[in-house]
């Protein structure tokens, strides 16, 4: 795939996440996707992560601010809207790298500033 196709695929992932379209995620993610930050392998854990994110904050909305593609990788900067943020604090941010293989996301590396409150 070329860079523009990989960027479009990465954008589609977040469109599917925002609409909680798990069937589309099944098409976009390799069945054995590796989510390095979470130490998880497989589509089921990726599906559960989406479901859990919206269970905690139903108004969550992810906005892809930047996409950079080179070779089989796409880097994303994503802001998280719709969750409680202290006044004056920036929106939570996710930085990810997707590795694309055979037209699907095969691996994800990521980090973010979103903190879960246990209170």
N, C-alpha and C positions, 0 to 999 in steps of 0.2 A: 504494500500500500504506500501511497505517497503521503507527504506531510499533510496536505489539505484533507485527504480522506481520514487520516488518523485523528486530526483535530475534530473533524465532523463526528467521528465515532465517540470521542471523549465528550463532546457536547451532548450527544444523544444519551450517554450514560446518565448525565445529570438531569436531562429532561425526563428520563424514565424514573429516576429517583424522586424528583419533585412531584411527579404524578403517582408515585408508588406503583408503577407499572412493572410488577415482578416478571411478567411474561416477556416483556422486552428486555429486561436485564438478563434473563435466561439466554436470549439471543446474542446479547452484547458481551457477556462474560463467558470465558472458557469454563466448562463444567468443573475443572480442577483449578480454578483461579487461586492464586496465592496472595493473601493479604498480609504482607510482611509485618506491618506495625502491630497487627493484632495476633500474629502467629497462627493464622487460620488458613486452611486449605478447603476449597470446595464452594460450590454455588450456594449451598444451604446456609452457610455462615454469612455470606454476603447478603442473601435475602433477609436473614434474621436481623442483620445490622440496620437495614433500611426500615424494616417493620418496627424495630425498637426505637429508632430515632424519632419516628412520628408518633409512637405511643407516648413518649415522654413529653414532646412538644409538638402537638398536631399542626401548629401554624408554621412549622419550619419550612424554609425555602432557601435553596442553595443557588447562588449566583456565580457563574464562572466569569471571573474578571479577566483572566489572562490564560492563553494557551500557547505553548511553544512546542513545536514538534521537530524532531530530528531522528532519522532512521526509524527504528521500531518503537520509539518512546515519545510520550507526550507529557509535558509538565503542565500542571494546572494550579492556578491560584483561585480559590473559591471562598467567597464570604458567606456566612451563615446568618440568615435573617429569620425573624419570627420567634426568637427565644429571648428570655429575659437577659438584658444587658444593663449593668449599672450606668447611670447617667454619666456622660462624658467619656465612657470607655469605648474603644473601637469595637466593631463587630467581630465576632469570632472568625478565625481564618483557618482554612485547610490548605496545605500545600501537598500535592500528590504528583507522583510519576506513574503513568500507566505504561506497561510494556504490551505492545500489540503483537499478536501472533495469529495468523490465519483469519484475519478480520475480526478478532475478538480480543478483549482485554484478558491477558493471561496472568499478569502480575501487577500488584499495586504496592508502592512504597508511599508512606505519607506521615505527616505530622500536622498538628493543629494547636490552636490556642484555646479551643473550647474546653471548659472545665465543668465536670459534673458536680453538682452540689449533693452531698449526702444528707443534707438537713431536711 
